Amino acid sequence: MHAAIARGETPEGVRPEFVRSSTRLVLEFLGDIAGTYNAEHPNDAATYGDLLDIIATVQASLRTNSET
């Protein structure tokens, strides 16, 4: 999938559709997380960088857990 995406192609099939639909769910969840944070901290706001930090932390956790 990575190679096809890098070539500008849209991969087809069950697994790519699973990835796309899961991505939409994760993005919606990140939006919810940011909205909750913003509501609880009116003098501060979640940023794009914060969301990238969340994703990077999750990615690192997945890598760590997959190595055990």
TIVEXBA-431872 format. One line per field, with one value per atom (N, C-alpha, C, O): residue number from 1; residue in one letter; x, z, y. Coordinates in nm, 2 decimals. Atoms other than C-alpha are relative to their C-alpha. Layout:
TIVEXBA-431872
nufi: [NUM	...]
kolkol: [A	...]
east: [X	...]
up: [Z	...]
north: [Y	...]
***
This chain:
TIVEXBA-431872
nufi: [1	1	1	1	2	2	2	2	3	3	3	3	4	4	4	4	5	5	5	5	6	6	6	6	7	7	7	7	8	8	8	8	9	9	9	9	10	10	10	10	11	11	11	11	12	12	12	12	13	13	13	13	14	14	14	14	15	15	15	15	16	16	16	16	17	17	17	17	18	18	18	18	19	19	19	19	20	20	20	20	21	21	21	21	22	22	22	22	23	23	23	23	24	24	24	24	25	25	25	25	26	26	26	26	27	27	27	27	28	28	28	28	29	29	29	29	30	30	30	30	31	31	31	31	32	32	32	32	33	33	33	33	34	34	34	34	35	35	35	35	36	36	36	36	37	37	37	37	38	38	38	38	39	39	39	39	40	40	40	40	41	41	41	41	42	42	42	42	43	43	43	43	44	44	44	44	45	45	45	45	46	46	46	46	47	47	47	47	48	48	48	48	49	49	49	49	50	50	50	50	51	51	51	51	52	52	52	52	53	53	53	53	54	54	54	54	55	55	55	55	56	56	56	56	57	57	57	57	58	58	58	58	59	59	59	59	60	60	60	60	61	61	61	61	62	62	62	62	63	63	63	63	64	64	64	64	65	65	65	65	66	66	66	66	67	67	67	67	68	68	68	68]
kolkol: [M	M	M	M	H	H	H	H	A	A	A	A	A	A	A	A	I	I	I	I	A	A	A	A	R	R	R	R	G	G	G	G	E	E	E	E	T	T	T	T	P	P	P	P	E	E	E	E	G	G	G	G	V	V	V	V	R	R	R	R	P	P	P	P	E	E	E	E	F	F	F	F	V	V	V	V	R	R	R	R	S	S	S	S	S	S	S	S	T	T	T	T	R	R	R	R	L	L	L	L	V	V	V	V	L	L	L	L	E	E	E	E	F	F	F	F	L	L	L	L	G	G	G	G	D	D	D	D	I	I	I	I	A	A	A	A	G	G	G	G	T	T	T	T	Y	Y	Y	Y	N	N	N	N	A	A	A	A	E	E	E	E	H	H	H	H	P	P	P	P	N	N	N	N	D	D	D	D	A	A	A	A	A	A	A	A	T	T	T	T	Y	Y	Y	Y	G	G	G	G	D	D	D	D	L	L	L	L	L	L	L	L	D	D	D	D	I	I	I	I	I	I	I	I	A	A	A	A	T	T	T	T	V	V	V	V	Q	Q	Q	Q	A	A	A	A	S	S	S	S	L	L	L	L	R	R	R	R	T	T	T	T	N	N	N	N	S	S	S	S	E	E	E	E	T	T	T	T]
east: [0.08	0.00	0.09	0.05	-0.09	0.28	0.05	0.05	-0.06	0.44	-0.11	-0.08	0.10	0.11	-0.04	-0.06	0.04	0.02	0.12	0.09	-0.11	0.37	0.00	0.05	0.01	0.31	-0.12	-0.15	0.12	-0.01	-0.12	-0.22	0.11	-0.23	-0.09	-0.05	0.10	-0.54	-0.01	-0.08	0.01	-0.50	-0.15	-0.23	0.14	-0.82	0.00	0.10	0.02	-0.95	-0.05	-0.07	0.06	-1.07	0.10	0.05	-0.10	-0.75	0.01	0.00	-0.01	-0.71	-0.13	-0.13	0.12	-1.08	-0.01	-0.06	0.00	-1.04	0.09	0.05	-0.10	-0.74	-0.07	-0.06	0.07	-0.94	-0.11	-0.12	0.11	-1.25	0.05	0.00	-0.06	-1.03	0.06	0.06	-0.06	-0.85	-0.10	-0.08	0.11	-1.18	-0.04	-0.06	0.04	-1.27	0.10	0.07	-0.11	-0.93	0.00	0.01	0.01	-0.96	-0.12	-0.11	0.12	-1.31	0.03	0.00	-0.03	-1.18	0.10	0.08	-0.09	-0.89	-0.07	-0.04	0.08	-1.14	-0.08	-0.09	0.08	-1.35	0.10	0.06	-0.09	-1.04	0.04	0.04	-0.03	-0.94	-0.11	-0.09	0.11	-1.29	-0.02	-0.06	0.01	-1.30	0.10	0.08	-0.10	-0.97	-0.03	-0.01	0.03	-1.07	-0.12	-0.11	0.11	-1.40	0.05	0.00	-0.05	-1.21	0.11	0.14	-0.11	-0.93	-0.03	0.03	0.04	-1.09	0.11	0.10	-0.11	-0.77	0.12	0.22	-0.10	-0.58	-0.07	-0.19	0.06	-0.65	0.09	0.21	-0.08	-0.54	0.04	-0.04	-0.05	-0.33	0.03	0.02	-0.04	-0.24	0.12	0.13	-0.12	0.10	-0.03	0.03	0.04	-0.07	-0.06	-0.02	0.05	-0.26	0.11	0.10	-0.12	0.06	0.08	0.12	-0.07	0.22	-0.08	-0.02	0.08	-0.07	0.02	0.05	-0.02	-0.03	0.14	0.16	-0.14	0.35	0.02	0.09	-0.01	0.31	-0.07	-0.02	0.07	0.05	0.09	0.10	-0.09	0.29	0.11	0.15	-0.11	0.58	-0.05	0.02	0.05	0.36	-0.03	0.00	0.02	0.25	0.13	0.13	-0.13	0.61	0.06	0.11	-0.05	0.71	-0.07	-0.01	0.09	0.42	0.02	0.00	-0.01	0.48	0.13	0.15	-0.13	0.84	0.01	0.11	-0.01	0.75	-0.06	-0.07]
up: [0.00	0.00	0.00	-0.07	-0.01	0.09	-0.14	-0.18	0.13	-0.26	-0.09	-0.17	0.09	-0.44	0.03	-0.06	-0.04	-0.24	-0.04	-0.09	0.04	-0.30	-0.15	-0.20	0.15	-0.68	-0.03	-0.15	0.03	-0.64	-0.04	-0.08	0.03	-0.68	0.12	0.23	-0.10	-0.48	0.01	-0.08	-0.01	-0.36	0.01	0.08	-0.01	-0.40	0.07	0.09	-0.07	-0.21	0.14	0.19	-0.14	0.14	0.09	0.17	-0.10	0.33	-0.02	0.08	0.01	0.18	0.04	0.10	-0.04	0.24	0.15	0.21	-0.15	0.60	0.05	0.15	-0.05	0.64	-0.02	0.07	0.02	0.48	0.10	0.16	-0.09	0.70	0.14	0.22	-0.13	1.01	0.02	0.12	0.00	0.92	0.03	0.11	-0.02	0.91	0.15	0.21	-0.14	1.25	0.10	0.19	-0.08	1.40	-0.01	0.10	0.01	1.26	0.07	0.13	-0.08	1.40	0.15	0.22	-0.14	1.74	0.04	0.15	-0.03	1.73	0.01	0.09	0.00	1.65	0.13	0.20	-0.12	1.95	0.12	0.21	-0.11	2.18	0.00	0.11	0.01	2.06	0.05	0.13	-0.05	2.12	0.15	0.21	-0.15	2.47	0.07	0.17	-0.06	2.55	-0.01	0.09	0.02	2.41	0.10	0.15	-0.09	2.62	0.14	0.22	-0.14	2.94	0.02	0.14	-0.01	2.87	-0.09	-0.19	0.09	2.73	-0.03	-0.12	0.02	2.76	-0.08	-0.10	0.08	2.56	-0.11	-0.09	0.11	2.24	-0.05	-0.06	0.07	2.10	-0.14	-0.21	0.13	1.80	-0.09	-0.05	0.09	1.49	0.05	0.04	-0.05	1.65	0.11	0.13	-0.10	1.95	-0.05	0.00	0.06	1.73	-0.06	-0.05	0.06	1.55	0.11	0.10	-0.11	1.89	0.05	0.09	-0.04	1.98	-0.09	-0.05	0.10	1.66	0.01	0.01	-0.02	1.71	0.12	0.12	-0.12	2.06	-0.02	0.03	0.03	1.95	-0.09	-0.06	0.09	1.67	0.07	0.05	-0.08	1.91	0.09	0.11	-0.09	2.15	-0.08	-0.03	0.08	1.87	-0.04	-0.03	0.03	1.77	0.12	0.11	-0.13	2.13	0.03	0.06	-0.04	2.19	-0.11	-0.08	0.11	1.85	0.01	-0.04	-0.01	1.95	0.12	0.14	-0.12	2.27	-0.03	0.05]
north: [-0.12	0.00	0.13	0.22	-0.11	0.24	0.04	0.16	-0.03	0.21	0.05	0.15	-0.04	0.25	0.15	0.23	-0.14	0.57	0.09	0.20	-0.09	0.71	0.02	0.13	-0.02	0.66	0.08	0.11	-0.08	0.86	-0.08	-0.03	0.10	0.55	-0.01	0.01	0.03	0.47	-0.15	-0.21	0.15	0.11	-0.04	0.02	0.06	-0.10	-0.13	-0.20	0.12	-0.39	0.01	0.12	0.00	-0.49	0.07	0.15	-0.06	-0.39	0.15	0.22	-0.14	-0.05	0.07	0.18	-0.06	0.02	0.00	0.10	0.00	-0.09	0.11	0.18	-0.11	0.15	0.14	0.22	-0.13	0.44	0.02	0.13	-0.02	0.38	0.02	0.10	-0.01	0.34	0.14	0.20	-0.13	0.66	0.11	0.20	-0.09	0.85	0.00	0.10	0.02	0.71	0.07	0.13	-0.06	0.81	0.15	0.22	-0.14	1.16	0.06	0.17	-0.04	1.20	0.00	0.09	0.01	1.08	0.11	0.17	-0.11	1.33	0.13	0.21	-0.12	1.60	0.01	0.12	0.00	1.50	0.02	0.10	-0.02	1.49	0.15	0.21	-0.14	1.84	0.08	0.18	-0.08	1.97	-0.01	0.09	0.02	1.82	0.09	0.15	-0.08	1.98	0.15	0.22	-0.14	2.31	0.05	0.16	-0.04	2.31	0.00	0.08	0.00	2.22	0.10	0.14	-0.10	2.48	0.12	0.13	-0.11	2.79	0.10	0.18	-0.09	2.99	-0.06	0.00	0.08	2.73	-0.08	-0.10	0.08	2.54	-0.11	-0.09	0.11	2.21	0.04	0.11	-0.04	2.26	-0.12	-0.23	0.10	2.07	-0.08	-0.20	0.07	2.00	-0.09	-0.20	0.10	1.85	-0.13	-0.23	0.13	1.61	-0.08	-0.20	0.07	1.52	-0.07	-0.18	0.06	1.46	-0.13	-0.23	0.11	1.23	-0.12	-0.23	0.11	1.03	-0.06	-0.18	0.05	1.01	-0.09	-0.19	0.08	0.88	-0.13	-0.23	0.13	0.62	-0.09	-0.21	0.07	0.52	-0.07	-0.18	0.05	0.48	-0.12	-0.22	0.10	0.28	-0.13	-0.24	0.12	0.05	-0.08	-0.20	0.06	-0.01	-0.08	-0.19	0.06	-0.08	-0.13	-0.23	0.12	-0.32	-0.11	-0.23	0.10	-0.50	-0.07	-0.18	0.06	-0.58	-0.09	-0.16	0.09	-0.77	-0.13	-0.22]
***
